[in-house]
Amino acid sequence: MPKKESDFFERVYLVAELIPHGRVTSYGAIAKYIGSARGARMVGWAMNKCSSWHRFVPAHRVVNSKRAFNWQASFPRWRNYERVASKRRC
């Protein structure tokens, strides 16, 4: 990962760590906070890669512009869980 990109990702992760327990924020709000107002997609990309960072990143506290959590991108191992859960509801 290029240095510039890794610096951006690190800033995103540090801001995500500031989100209090029980609260959420959006990709766009994080982008504005770090001074990259049009960087919401890049924040989303960073959150998608957060599992490779050396500390825990509370990605579950970051939502998209529709206030929905995009857990499929952030936590791919849970895709199977959704499939199993949907079969049980029937």
N, C-alpha and C positions, 0 to 999 in steps of 0.2 A: 504494500500500500504506500503510495507517495506520501512524503512528509506533510505536505499541505493538507491532504485528505485526513491523515491520522490526527493532526492537530484539531481539525474541525470535529471529527468523531469524539475526541477526548473532551472537547468543550461541551458537546451534546451530552455525553455521559455524566459530566460533572453537574450540569444543570438538572438532568434527570434525577440525580441523587438528592437534589434540594427539594423535590416534590414531597410534601408531607404524606404520611400514612393516611389513607382514606380520601385523598384528593387526586385529581387527574388534571392533565393539561394536554394541549394539542401539539402536533408537530409544528404548526405555524407559530404558536406562542413561543416555543423553544427557539425557533429560527429567529424571531424578532428579538428575543432576549439576548441572544449571542451576537446580534448585529448583522444578521443575514436575512432580512425580512422576506425575501423571495426564495428562501432555502428550505421550505417545508419538505419537499421531496428528498432532499439530501439528508434531512433529519430522519425521515422515515428509513432511508437507506442505512444510516448509522444505527438506528435502533434494530434493524434487521441483522446487523453484524455484531450486536452487543455481546453475544455469547462468547466471542473470542477475546473480550477485554479481560484484564487480570483481576477485576473486582466485580461484584454483583451490581448490575444496573437494573433498576426497577422499571423495566420496559412495560410492565402491566399497568403503569400509571400514565401512559401516554396514549392518547386516542387520536383518531383522524378528525377531519373537519365536520363530520357528521356525528361526532361524539361517540363513535363506535370503536371498539378495540379491535385492531387487526392482528389477532393472535395467530392466525395461520401463517403470516409472514415471519413473525417473531419467534414462534414456538412450533416448528413443523412437526415435532413428535406428537402433538396433541391432535393432529388431523384425524388420526385413527380413532381417538376418543370421541370426536364429534360424530363420526360415522356410526360407532357403536351406540352412542347415546340417542341418536335419531331413530335407530331401529327399535330401541326399548320404548320410545314414546308411542309407537304405532299400536 
